Amino acid sequence: MKTLTPETNVLLDKLYNLRGDESIILVEMEKQKKKAEETKERTAEQTKNLQKKISELEKLHEELDYQGEKLKDVLSGINRDEYKTVLDRLRIDFNPNALVEKLEHSLPRTMSMVEEDTKKAEEELIKVEEEMNNAITTIEEVGIRKDAAKSNQEKLNEYFELSLTGRINITRDSITNLLEQFNFTEEEQREAAKILMFPEDSLFIYDEKVKAKEKSGKSISEVLAEAKTESLKTEIMKDEDKSFVEEKVEEIEEDLDPKELTIKTLQEEGIDYLDFQANEIEELIENFEKETVRENIRYMKTKELGLDIFNHNIHLMYDKELKEKVELLLKTGKEIIDIYLTPNVLVKYDKEGLINAINALKSNGLSPNEVPLMAY
């Protein structure tokens, strides 16, 4: 009985994979499309939030300018001596001249900070919109390429049916030209053409094995995968003690390099590392502490803060004071949406710095709750 050489078997594995729904080409295209669709959805939400943020910042700048000038005019027209008796009697610390000086000193700086935040938000909006447009383009391109791949797949299946039924009447060039579309090498094209044109040498043998596998209801890959899984289960369940299982997990993680461990942790928490820029992932790897990162992600989930808050703010993911800073802001009366729209305040300050900023507002007679986070 004829047998297949390993090389021929590998080539036919590749060809048969391309014939079905699990075609590596179609599967990869579907992954690209899904990722692009997720990116489109995420960036559309980011665009909406950034546009809202920019609008609020512009309004804030306008109000600061108008109200600041108006307040200075009002204060400048007040002579404290005219109200000296009542102010002194009631012990009211009111000095219009000092307040005007403070306004002239602090207002320009505050407005400058708002302008800077607006500029950063506008720059971020440009990046996000570009990312969204690229995702839309990718979705369209994948759609076109998938149609072409489906057409090529139909042609390939047609050639196989002709060959398996002994009615092959196509030229070698027709076969090699088609396989070129699947990125086969010239050597693979020639060998595949030979297999299809002379099916009795190997194709009939391989196809019988394929049909036998189909009758069993499982593919070889499924059988191997199940065997590997059962083997792992057997090894771990030798000891039912939870600590034993945890020890096994730790041993596996010790074998991972920092990048693999970082990506593994993100995936376990439902985060796709491909959503981040390369330099952000490198920064996270350099500062990675599994427990801190995992706790920060889970904490943000409990507060229903969108995990895209970490995008372009990767520092927050390994910030040991993140939870305490969020709680501080919430205690001042800030809402979750305020923090979500202005994550830079969490990046800008450490815990002590944030406490000082809040206290500075209070000492100036301002309510931290009423001052927008973007002005902190």
PETAJO-V328086 format. One record per pair of residues at least 4 apart in sequence whose ideal C-beta (glycine too) atoms are under 6 Angstrom apart, sorted by sequence separation. I is the first residue (numbers start at 0). J is the second residue. If there is no record, write none. Layout:
i	j
I	J
I	J
This chain:
i	j
3	7
11	15
38	42
62	66
63	67
66	70
71	75
82	86
83	87
84	88
85	89
101	105
102	106
105	109
141	145
159	163
169	173
172	176
183	187
187	191
198	202
199	203
202	206
217	221
232	236
255	259
275	279
283	287
289	293
304	308
314	318
320	324
329	333
333	337
343	347
348	352
370	374
3	8
17	22
86	91
161	166
162	167
178	183
183	188
198	203
217	222
238	243
255	260
265	270
275	280
299	304
328	333
348	353
360	365
365	370
161	167
212	218
309	315
315	321
16	23
86	93
194	201
265	272
309	316
360	367
194	202
252	260
272	280
235	244
178	188
262	272
328	338
357	367
360	370
235	247
175	188
178	191
79	95
175	192
77	95
174	192
356	375
74	95
171	192
174	195
295	316
324	345
261	283
154	177
261	284
74	98
75	99
292	316
298	322
74	99
264	289
292	317
258	284
261	287
291	317
295	321
324	350
327	353
257	284
323	350
71	99
264	292
268	296
291	319
344	372
151	180
320	349
324	353
283	313
312	342
315	345
320	350
71	102
282	313
286	317
308	339
341	372
344	375
314	346
341	373
162	195
279	313
308	342
312	346
67	102
304	339
337	372
162	198
331	367
332	368
158	195
331	368
67	106
63	110
60	113
59	113
56	113
56	116
56	117
53	120
52	120
49	120
49	123
49	124
46	127
45	127
46	128
42	127
42	130
42	131
39	131
39	134
38	134
39	135
35	134
35	137
35	138
32	141
31	141
28	141
28	145
24	148
18	156
17	181
10	190
7	201
11	205
3	201
3	204
1	204
116	373
109	374
41	307
52	340
59	371
56	373
